[in-house]
């Protein structure tokens, strides 16, 4: 059951990095893709229907860690306290910017929310670079507990998210923002594959045998997930099918 | 810094959980009422269909505003377990983590994905599909609340596990999921959420009727929906609350005869110490019950008035009462949580793991920094949410953005690219 649980966790983490990585990257490039408030709203409309269904992959990944690998939760969150706190903070700031931007008409409000989206997206990408870098260095031989050289060395991985976002923007945007997105060398499939590879490599250094729950608890969590996974993937597919095609006008956000 | 990290982490959890629950209570109840309204709107024909569809959009928007802020407070909660309470994951993680895992996978994932479809798929999806979405969102919201209460219920009354080498191992999933402190609390929270949403709808509608709105039909129907929700849920909420007293920890009431006997047993098993909770717990109990009494009075008045539509539109005193009553369920909920959670102290898991032993072993400076940052964040989110809810509630159905055609949307759609006029 342990191998099943590891695969399930890999699916959720990789799913998060590929799916949410794109909307994080678009957030990072918001000031570049959209030059005025209206264009920025169009850029946000490009990710609007997706970001809610994307971030739940991480929430579920954390759930799987809590249920199947409680020892990892302990080592990772406690060991990387400042990095993970920064990650959560950036996540909240970014989501609030996205959700609240369209609610008030004032230019200052919109500008403030745009700022929250950009700063939050960069914060998230950098925090992920740091977490993944820490795990990659750990995979190279150091024990997974607390910060190491990779915590800082991983920060440039944030650029991967920006490129991934540009690749996604090529599919979704229209008009001038699309033209600007095309100037970036981002290809969704390529950056997506790299993100998956990084996630898998990062997982190699985790001593799964030591951090896993007992067989009965592992069966509960992994079993539930395996049974439900087709429904979760189906829900995600429904989102992609419903919102396929380019955006030409603002959405609710 | 001479702050006590344990106290800071406890207060931080109380503030995060308390803030999160303010949103959860309204989200749970309002989702249900919006789903019911959308069902009636989808089935209706003619003029009633128009009013009902507008009701779905107006109340749905307030629901979405509240959900968005609620979701981020929930994220902070999820991570706080691992950040501040590392001892939880290392010692009891696999038991406490199992319901959390089920919550994220079997409930929250679907809830959020389908809510996104509901919000952004307005007028894009078949109306029956769109109706189905809000029902899935509502049911998974309830599933989510249930799994979280399974986790919390286990902290109150640990069952279904054995202790091996100092850490808990899950042996009986059925006992964990069927724990009365979880199942009864779920019933309590379910009706508490409906009560919150009922008072919210009735209060907002009363505000508009009091101001002699032109939308009489709209708010007459809305105040009815709200009052019916209040009347339906005010007694079940107290029944599910009362039934939980059978499973109360002996120490919860403080230095009672039972409490002192249990204190003596704990001293014998775990060594000397104070095993009685702070007096704040019983204050919470009293406030919760007194507030329920006030709500029951409003519910009785509402029951008398409900059959008479004109009375609901005209009675100005009753409008003021309904407006003032909006905070009551929130006060009762928070007081109830204080009773439940403070009353569990000094235990994290009652009789198994003390809060002080569950605290993460990180530098106290980080705990302090995290406390300051996230407390400010929670305060800002609460104020922003309150302000936005008040703003959209005051504007009435004219100011709804949810499901509306986006400004200049159709013009932009026909244009090949963004033009300066857009």
Contacts between the chains, C-beta under 8 A, distances in Angstrom:
chain1	res1	chain2	res2	distance
A	38	B	418	7.2
A	38	B	422	6.3
A	39	B	418	6.3
A	42	B	418	6.9
A	48	B	120	6.0
A	49	B	116	5.7
A	49	B	117	7.5
A	49	B	119	7.9
A	49	B	120	3.8
A	49	B	121	7.5
A	50	B	116	7.4
A	51	B	116	8.0
A	52	B	112	5.2
A	52	B	113	7.2
A	52	B	115	6.6
A	52	B	116	4.0
A	53	B	112	6.3
A	53	B	113	4.1
A	53	B	116	4.9
A	53	B	117	7.9
A	55	B	112	7.6
A	56	B	104	7.6
A	56	B	108	6.3
A	56	B	109	4.7
A	56	B	112	4.5
A	56	B	113	6.3
A	57	B	109	7.9
A	59	B	75	7.1
A	59	B	78	6.6
A	59	B	104	5.1
A	59	B	108	6.0
A	59	B	109	7.3
A	59	B	112	7.9
A	60	B	104	4.4
A	60	B	105	5.2
A	60	B	108	7.5
A	60	B	109	5.2
A	62	B	78	5.9
A	62	B	79	7.2
A	62	B	82	7.8
A	62	B	104	6.9
A	63	B	78	7.9
A	63	B	97	7.9
A	63	B	100	5.6
A	63	B	101	4.2
A	63	B	102	7.7
A	63	B	103	6.6
A	63	B	104	3.0
A	63	B	105	5.9
A	63	B	108	8.0
A	64	B	101	5.7
A	64	B	104	7.6
A	64	B	105	7.3
A	65	B	97	7.9
A	66	B	81	7.2
A	66	B	82	7.4
A	66	B	89	6.9
A	66	B	93	6.8
A	66	B	96	7.6
A	66	B	97	3.5
A	66	B	100	4.7
A	66	B	101	5.7
A	67	B	94	7.2
A	67	B	97	4.3
A	67	B	98	4.9
A	67	B	100	6.4
A	67	B	101	2.8
A	67	B	102	7.3
A	68	B	97	7.7
A	68	B	101	6.8
A	70	B	89	4.5
A	70	B	90	6.9
A	70	B	93	2.5
A	70	B	94	5.2
A	70	B	97	5.2
A	71	B	89	7.4
A	71	B	90	6.6
A	71	B	93	7.2
A	73	B	81	7.9
A	73	B	82	4.6
A	73	B	89	4.3
A	73	B	93	6.4
A	73	B	97	7.3
A	74	B	82	7.1
A	74	B	86	5.1
A	74	B	89	4.3
A	74	B	90	4.4
A	74	B	93	6.9
A	76	B	82	7.5
A	77	B	79	6.8
A	77	B	82	3.3
A	77	B	83	5.2
A	77	B	86	6.9
A	77	B	89	7.7
A	78	B	82	6.9
A	78	B	83	7.1
A	78	B	86	3.9
A	78	B	360	4.7
A	78	B	361	6.9
A	78	B	362	6.0
A	81	B	83	6.0
A	81	B	360	7.2
A	81	B	362	4.7
A	81	B	363	7.9
A	81	B	366	5.1
A	81	B	370	7.6
A	82	B	366	6.0
A	84	B	79	6.5
A	84	B	82	7.6
A	84	B	83	6.2
A	85	B	79	7.9
A	85	B	83	6.3
A	85	B	366	7.5
A	85	B	369	7.9
A	85	B	370	5.2
A	85	B	373	7.4
A	88	B	75	6.3
A	88	B	76	6.0
A	88	B	79	4.8
A	88	B	83	8.0
A	89	B	373	6.3
A	89	B	374	7.6
A	89	B	377	7.1
A	91	B	72	7.4
A	91	B	75	6.1
A	92	B	72	4.4
A	92	B	75	6.5
A	92	B	76	6.5
A	92	B	377	6.3
A	92	B	381	7.8
A	95	B	68	7.4
A	95	B	71	7.3
A	95	B	72	5.1
A	95	B	75	7.9
A	96	B	68	7.8
A	96	B	69	7.4
A	96	B	72	6.3
A	96	B	381	7.1
A	96	B	384	7.6
A	99	B	68	3.8
A	99	B	69	7.5
A	100	B	68	7.5
A	100	B	384	7.0
A	100	B	388	7.3
A	102	B	401	6.6
A	103	B	65	7.0
A	103	B	388	5.8
A	103	B	392	7.8
A	103	B	401	7.3
A	104	B	388	8.0
A	104	B	391	8.0
A	174	B	417	6.9
A	174	B	418	7.6
A	175	B	416	7.9
A	175	B	417	3.9
A	175	B	418	3.8
A	176	B	417	6.6
A	176	B	418	5.5
A	177	B	418	7.6
A	213	B	93	7.2
A	213	B	94	3.5
A	213	B	97	7.1
A	213	B	98	7.9
A	213	B	170	7.4
A	214	B	94	6.0
A	214	B	169	4.6
A	214	B	170	6.6
A	216	B	169	7.3
A	216	B	170	5.4
A	216	B	171	6.2
A	216	B	173	7.6
A	217	B	94	4.0
A	217	B	95	7.1
A	217	B	97	7.6
A	217	B	98	5.6
A	217	B	169	7.2
A	217	B	170	4.2
A	220	B	98	5.3
A	220	B	101	8.0
A	220	B	102	7.8
A	220	B	170	6.9
A	220	B	173	5.5
A	221	B	97	7.6
A	221	B	98	6.0
A	221	B	101	4.5
A	221	B	102	7.5
A	224	B	101	7.3
A	224	B	102	5.7
A	224	B	105	6.2
A	224	B	106	6.2
A	225	B	101	7.6
A	225	B	105	5.2
A	228	B	105	5.7
A	228	B	106	5.9
A	231	B	110	7.1
A	232	B	105	7.2
A	232	B	109	5.4
A	232	B	110	7.1
A	232	B	113	7.8
A	235	B	109	7.5
A	235	B	110	5.9
A	235	B	113	4.4
A	235	B	114	6.7
A	236	B	113	6.5
A	238	B	113	7.9
A	238	B	117	6.7
A	239	B	113	6.2
A	239	B	116	6.4
A	239	B	117	6.2
A	242	B	117	6.2
A	242	B	120	8.0
A	242	B	121	5.6
A	242	B	124	6.6
A	242	B	125	6.8
A	243	B	120	6.7
A	243	B	121	7.9
A	248	B	409	8.0
A	248	B	412	5.3
A	248	B	413	4.8
A	248	B	415	7.6
A	249	B	406	5.2
A	249	B	408	7.2
A	249	B	409	3.6
A	249	B	410	7.6
A	249	B	412	4.5
A	249	B	413	5.6
A	250	B	406	4.6
A	250	B	407	6.9
A	250	B	409	6.7
A	251	B	120	5.9
A	251	B	406	6.4
A	252	B	64	8.0
A	252	B	119	5.7
A	252	B	120	6.4
A	252	B	122	8.0
A	252	B	401	6.3
A	252	B	402	6.2
A	252	B	406	7.8
